[in-house]
Amino acid sequence: MMHHVIVSFGKDTEFEYKLAGGGAADEARQWFDREFVALECDVATPTGKVLAVDRILSVAKYAGENRFRDQPSWAEQFARNTAAILGRELIRVDVEQYSIGY
């Protein structure tokens, strides 16, 4: 399956990744867990539980658009792991609106 992941930081700042195949969801979750801790992400949820989409959005937000621009291999890992967890062909990570669309 081909995956198309778009990470948007606003109207004029988007990063697009087209990836073939899918990775292992468990490994992707572990990658996001490590990045979430390393970036010192903080998510306030009413249940106290941090969902996969919260981790994806928080990692993108705390990493910032400069990391996506300046570290393309890290950004591709982000996109690949996002696709592995969510398993959709088209995924839009909208950091500005803090939402994920399919």
C-alpha positions as CSV (number, residue, x, y, z in Angstrom):
1,M,0.0,0.0,0.0
2,M,1.2,3.5,-0.8
3,H,1.0,6.1,2.0
4,H,0.8,9.8,1.5
5,V,1.5,11.7,4.7
6,I,1.1,15.5,4.9
7,V,2.4,17.4,7.9
8,S,1.0,21.0,7.9
9,F,2.2,23.9,10.1
10,G,-0.2,26.3,8.4
11,K,-1.3,27.3,5.0
12,D,2.2,28.0,3.5
13,T,4.2,25.3,5.4
14,E,3.5,21.7,4.5
15,F,5.8,18.7,4.2
16,E,4.7,15.8,2.1
17,Y,5.9,12.2,2.2
18,K,5.0,9.4,-0.2
19,L,5.9,6.0,1.2
20,A,5.6,2.5,-0.1
21,G,4.6,-0.3,2.2
22,G,4.0,-0.2,5.9
23,G,6.1,-0.7,8.9
24,A,5.3,-2.5,12.1
25,A,2.7,-0.7,14.3
26,D,4.4,-1.9,17.5
27,E,7.8,-0.5,16.5
28,A,6.1,2.8,15.4
29,R,4.5,3.1,18.8
30,Q,7.8,2.6,20.5
31,W,9.4,5.3,18.3
32,F,6.7,7.8,19.2
33,D,7.0,6.9,22.9
34,R,10.7,7.6,22.7
35,E,10.2,10.9,20.8
36,F,7.4,12.0,23.1
37,V,9.7,11.6,26.1
38,A,12.8,13.1,24.4
39,L,10.8,16.2,23.3
40,E,9.3,16.6,26.7
41,C,5.8,16.6,25.2
42,D,2.9,17.5,27.5
43,V,-0.7,16.6,26.6
44,A,-3.6,17.5,28.9
45,T,-6.4,14.9,28.4
46,P,-9.5,14.6,30.6
47,T,-8.9,10.9,31.1
48,G,-5.2,11.2,31.7
49,K,-4.6,8.7,28.9
50,V,-2.5,9.7,25.9
51,L,-3.8,8.2,22.7
52,A,-1.7,7.4,19.6
53,V,-3.1,10.5,17.7
54,D,-2.2,12.7,20.7
55,R,1.4,11.3,20.5
56,I,1.6,11.9,16.8
57,L,0.3,15.5,17.0
58,S,2.4,16.3,20.1
59,V,5.6,15.0,18.6
60,A,5.0,17.1,15.4
61,K,4.2,20.2,17.5
62,Y,7.1,19.9,19.9
63,A,9.6,19.0,17.1
64,G,8.4,22.1,15.1
65,E,8.6,22.9,11.5
66,N,12.3,23.6,11.6
67,R,13.0,19.9,12.5
68,F,10.9,18.8,9.5
69,R,12.8,21.2,7.3
70,D,16.3,20.6,8.7
71,Q,16.3,16.9,9.5
72,P,14.7,15.1,6.5
73,S,15.6,11.6,7.7
74,W,13.9,12.3,11.1
75,A,10.9,13.7,9.3
76,E,10.6,10.7,7.0
77,Q,10.7,8.4,10.1
78,F,7.9,10.5,11.6
79,A,5.9,10.0,8.4
80,R,6.6,6.3,8.1
81,N,5.7,5.7,11.8
82,T,2.6,7.7,11.5
83,A,1.5,5.6,8.5
84,A,2.3,2.4,10.3
85,I,0.2,3.3,13.3
86,L,-2.8,4.8,11.5
87,G,-2.7,2.4,8.4
88,R,-4.4,4.9,6.0
89,E,-3.4,5.7,2.5
90,L,-3.8,9.5,3.0
91,I,-3.0,11.1,6.4
92,R,-3.0,14.8,7.1
93,V,-1.4,15.9,10.3
94,D,-2.5,19.5,10.9
95,V,-0.3,20.8,13.7
96,E,-1.9,24.3,13.7
97,Q,-5.4,22.9,14.2
98,Y,-4.1,20.0,16.3
99,S,-6.0,17.5,14.2
100,I,-5.5,14.4,12.0
101,G,-7.6,13.9,8.8
102,Y,-7.8,11.0,6.4
